[in-house]
Amino acid sequence: MVQRNFKGKQVVSTTPIIQPGQIEPPSGEIPFIYIPPRDNVFRDRAGRLRQLAEGHVMKDFLLFMAKLSDAQHAALATFPRIPLPTEAEMKLCREHGMPPLSVQSWPRDIAWQAALKKIVADVMPAATPDTRKILLRLQEMDSIALESFATAILAGEFDEMDLGAAPFVAAALQIYWTHMATTLGAQAFGANDISNLCPVCTSPPVSSIIRIGGAENALRYLCCSVCNTQWHMVRVKCTNCESTKGISYYMIESSSGAVKAETCEECGTYLKIMYMDKDPLVDPVADDLATLALDLMMDESGKLRSGPNLFLISTSAIAA
């Protein structure tokens, strides 16, 4: 264990004591995909954000993000029926290791824009004056401009983007893809040829999580930044370059250890990893937002984040 100081905060570095796949069952017994229950995913996230906000230096921000998650929950509950892949298309994708709902190729239904309008209306009363200006800008954008905005977000083209408006557009896109993923169900999807991208929509992970209970106990799952799908990847392995060398873990000394930064010396990146055995309520998005101090410390150490949190995009801190 090594301690480092970043601007007065102690960060603890730990060396992994297990090897990749060491504590995991045979691959045939591992549930590859976990999709959170449709009725719970955004509601539980809102609750977690409110819990994390208590006594937090970023309390107001986290409470507003809870409002946004509430709005996502409400919009998902009333999301209309939309075209989905046929069974023949799904079968072909499973056979060839292709995500059927790729954010790069799936033809977006305009229904996501209706979800955006609902979100904007729901969060407007709780918004600060500056945020209201952003929301009003979104209300004034036409359909073509919104589609261009969505395409840029999903492609990770954050340069010159309206970063203030991006979280709200991303929130609506999350609703759309979560609707499709939960409607089709985990059994509809197979493994992806690119193991560090979502097997449902090809998006990068926002974080990873060590689950507890049932067949997933002690297994590591990457958490999609768009559709909320979680998919299995062995532990002590870089989620960016897939190296098993030079993997280290960092946490803020005063924390419970439920959230750590998993770093890779081979490619110079990191992604947060969360432990349900330390806190069963950890959420891949909420707990990421609440531990920005860890991101700042990683940035100061020269590590680049390998996957985005679409609610807090930084163009200078995401690995290409």
Buried (B, 14 or more C-beta within 10 A) or exposed (E): EEEBEBEEBEBBBEEBEEEBBEEBEEEEEBBBBBBBEBEEBBBBBBBBBBBBBEEBEBEEBBBBBBBBBBBBBBBBEEBEEBEBBEEEEBBEBBEEEBBBBBBEEBEBBEBBBBBBBBBBEBBBEBBEEEBBEBBEEBEEBEEEEBBEBBEBBBEBEBEEBEEBBBBBBBBBBBBBBBBBBBEBEBEBBBBBEEBBBBBBBBBBBBBBBBBBEEEBEBBBBBBBBBBBBBBBBBBBBBBBBBBBEEBBBBBBEEBEBBBBBBBBEBBBBBBBBBBBBBBEEBBBBBBBBBBBBBBBBBBEBEBBBBBBBBBBBBEEBBBE
